[in-house]
């Protein structure tokens, strides 16, 4: 056989086999479903935190600014004395 016929047969085989190796890819994007239970959990957590810190808030309201300043000064003096020793 001549080289022209061989090349023609080879190219014909390549084109015919190319159809066998083709593939198709599809990607489907779906929206994420947000359930209302998440919102209810956040509300429940917020209510529990309010209950937990309500006592601390009541105590904090009773302390005056002067008392807080005195307590801070005592705390700082205590820490300075410990650092020097």
Secondary structure, DSSP 8 states (H G I E B T S, - for coil): --HHHHHHHHHHHHHHHHTTT--------------THHHHHHHHHHHHHHHHHHHHHHHHHHS-HHHHHHHHHHHHHHHHHHHH-
